[in-house]
Amino acid sequence: MSRVYNFSAGPAMLPEAVLRQAQEELPDWRGAGGSIMEMSHRGKEFVAVHEEAVRDVRELLGVPDEYTVLFLQGGATGQFAAVPLNLLRGKRRAEYILTGAWGKKAVDEAKKYCDAHVAASSEDGKFASIPARDTWALSGEAAYVHYTPNETIGGVEYHWVPETGGVPLVGDFSSTLFSRPLDVGRFGVIYAGAQKNIGPAGVTLVIVRNDLLGGASPATPGVWDYTRQAKDDSMFNTPPTFAVYVAGLVFQWLKRQGGLAAMAAVNERKAAKLYAAIDNSRLYRNPVEVSCRSWMNVPFVLADPALDGAFLKGAAGAGLTALKGHRSVGGMRASMYNAMPEAGVDALVDYMAEFERRNAPGAGVGNTP
Ligand SMILES: *Cc1c(COP(=O)(O)O)cnc(C)c1O
C-alpha cells in the first residue's frame, strides 16, 4: 500500500507515524486488554490520555497559567455561537473583521445573539487582502473582536496579531493553530476544529482566558458553556474520546519534530516553494496579496480553465490528490498543514512544472525552434 499526498483542506492528512501508532494500539491499548475507544471517559486510562493532551497543548503553545484548555464538540461552527453566548456578558455589541468566507459565517451566526458589527472587511476586493489595521472601525465598547487568522478557502493569513486595546480578541484558528508559535497571552479566546491541523474531526480545541469565565448567557447549552466545561474538565458530557486520543498522538509527534518553531520553519519553506512555482510560471496564478498569503492553504487558478480537468487527472495519477478548489471559488487549492511532508510539496511543484511544459502555448510537435 502506498499513501498519496493528500492536499485536502479538511479532514486533512495526519502524520503517518501517528496513524501507525493508533493502528498498533487499536485492539489492545498499552496492555489494557481493549481499545481506548471502548474505555470509560472517567476511567484512569482515558483520563490520563486526556490530561496528557491538555499538558501538551499548554507546552507546545506556551499557554499561560491564567488560561483554560477545553476539548469540546460541535466544530468551529459550534463556536460561532458559543463565542457570543459566553463572551457578551451583558453587552450587546461584538465586532468582526472579515477576510473571507469563514468570518462571514461567524458573523452571520453571531447575529442570532447580538449586534454583530463588521468593523472591517476586504470583501470588496474579493477577500484577496487584509484591511489595514488603521482602517478598522473598532468602537472600544464591544464585548469582543473576532477575526479569522487563516481563511481556509481564500488562502488569506495574518502574519501578525491584531491589537484591540482592552477588548478581548477572539481568533478562529481552525486551519492554522500549531503551524507556528503563537503569543496566546494576546487573546481572550482561541478556538479550532481539529480536522485541519490537529487530528480527526470530532473534537474542537478552545483556549479561554479565565477572567472571561463565569458570565455565560443562561441560554448557553451546557456543552458549550466554557465555565461549566472548565469545572468538569471538558467532561460535562461524554467527550469524543478517540479523537482526543489521536490529537494527543499528534501533539506528541509535534514535540518529536522539535515543537512549533521547527514546524514554522518547515511550513514557511513549503509555502515559499509553492508560491515561487506559481509566481514563476505563466500558467498558474494566486490572487492573494503577497503580504497575507497563507502558509497553509494555497488557492491557484490555471490561465486556461479548460485545462483544469487534465491537471487534476494527471495529479491524481502522480499520487497528488484533493487539489480541486473549493466549490465556491473553483480552480485549485493545495492545503499543506503540518502533516504534509515537504516531499509532497516538492512532488507537487515538479508536477506543476511538468504539466506546464506539456501544455504551454506552442508546446507540441512542430513548434520546437
Ligand atoms: C473548516 C473551518 C471551519 C468550520 O469547521 P467545522 O469543524 O466544520 O465547524 C470554520 N472556520 C475555519 C477557519 C475553517 O477552516
PDBQT file of the ligand as one rigid body, heavy atoms in Angstrom, charges set to zero:
ROOT
HETATM    1  C1  LIG A 401     -13.169  24.375   8.445  1.00  0.00    +0.000 C 
HETATM    2  C2  LIG A 401     -13.322  25.691   9.110  1.00  0.00    +0.000 A 
HETATM    3  C3  LIG A 401     -14.453  25.993   9.886  1.00  0.00    +0.000 A 
HETATM    4  C4  LIG A 401     -15.595  25.008  10.062  1.00  0.00    +0.000 C 
HETATM    5  O1  LIG A 401     -15.203  23.964  10.870  1.00  0.00    +0.000 OA
HETATM    6  P1  LIG A 401     -16.252  22.842  11.334  1.00  0.00    +0.000 P 
HETATM    7  O2  LIG A 401     -15.421  21.989  12.221  1.00  0.00    +0.000 OA
HETATM    8  O3  LIG A 401     -16.741  22.156  10.101  1.00  0.00    +0.000 OA
HETATM    9  O4  LIG A 401     -17.356  23.508  12.054  1.00  0.00    +0.000 OA
HETATM   10  C5  LIG A 401     -14.513  27.229  10.492  1.00  0.00    +0.000 A 
HETATM   11  N1  LIG A 401     -13.522  28.130  10.359  1.00  0.00    +0.000 NA
HETATM   12  C6  LIG A 401     -12.427  27.878   9.622  1.00  0.00    +0.000 A 
HETATM   13  C7  LIG A 401     -11.354  28.915   9.521  1.00  0.00    +0.000 C 
HETATM   14  C8  LIG A 401     -12.286  26.646   8.984  1.00  0.00    +0.000 A 
HETATM   15  O5  LIG A 401     -11.201  26.391   8.257  1.00  0.00    +0.000 OA
ENDROOT
TORSDOF 0
